[in-house]
Amino acid sequence: LSIRRQRQMCIRDSSFTEPANIVPLRVRENQQPNYPRRAERRGVGAVVSLLLNVDIEGRVVMTEVVNVEADKYERDFVRAAERAAMRTRFYPRTENGRPVPVSGVSKTYRFRVE
């Protein structure tokens, strides 16, 4: 087949689709974590990085801990960050006007004693 004929066949192929009209995921309601009491009393801070999976309704359905920087009380900080993440709401990502789930959304929580 000639190159011209191959191109014509590709254009007519039903698997060829136009680029999707994509609207990215956006935060609708951001929730701040509660500072773990033991850590706050002792002046311990932390940084917790999570990956989130968001469903088509904009709810966080799963979290995965990527990194925790804390001298003490790591589990308490992770628990507080995960609870805040699960309460956070998003406007879902849409492709061609239809909401789609998104995985691997990065979110970092910083705990600082003031």
N, C-alpha and C positions, 0 to 999 in steps of 0.2 A: 504494500500500500504506500501511496505517496504521503509525504508529510502533510500536505494540504488535506487529503482525505482523512488522515488520522485525527487532525484537529477538528474537522467537521463531526467526526464520530464522537469525540470527547464532548463537544458542545451539546450534542443531542442526547448524550447518555443521561439517564434519569438520576444517576448517583452524583452528577455534577450539580452543586448547589451554590447559590449566591452567598456571599459572606453574611453571617448572621448580624442582625441589629442587636448589639449587646449593651445592656445597662449594667454596670458593675454593682456589686454588693456594697451597701452603705449602712452605717450604724444609724438605727432609729432611736434606740434608748440605751445609753451606755450606763452600766452599773459599776459603782466603785466597790471594791472589796472591803469587808470589815477587817480592821487590823486585829490580828490574833492578840488576845489580852496578855498572855504571858510574855510575848515578844515585846509588846508595847511597854509594859511595866519595866522591862529590863533594858530598854533602848536598843533592841535588835532590829535591824532593817533587812530588806531582801529585795531581789528582783526575780520574778517568776515569768518565764516565757512559755506560752501554750500555743498549740495548733488546734483550731476549732473546725468542726464540721457543722454546716448550717443547712437546714432543710428548706423546702420551697415556701414555707410560711415565715422564714426569717428567724426561726428558733435554733439555738445551739443544741445539737443532739449528742455531741461527743466532744470530749477534750483530750488532748494528749500533752503531757509535760515534755517540753523540749529542753529547758534548762532552769536550774534553780541556783541562785547565788545568795546563800544565807549562811551565817556562822552557826546559828542554832535554829531550832524549831522549823526545819524545812517542811515537815508534813503539815504543820499548822498553816504555813504560808501557802502551800500548794492547795490545801483544802479551801482556804479563803479565796484564792484566785479562781479556782474551778467553780465555786459557788457564784461568784460575781459573773463569770463568763456564761454560766448556764442561765442567768437572769437577764443577760444582755439580749436585746432584740435588734434585728436587722431588717432593712428593706431588701428583699431577696434579689439576687442577680437574675436578670431576665435575658432571654435570647429569643428574638422575634416575638416579643410580647408575652412570652411564657416564662414563669418562674422556674429556675433550675437549682438543684442542690449544689452547694459548694463545699469542697473539703480543703484543708490545709490553710485556713485563714490564720495568720499570725497575730497574736495579741500578747502584749507585755504589761505586766502589773508591777509597779514600783511601790514598795512599802518603805516610807521614811519616817523616822521619829522626829517630831518638831518640838 
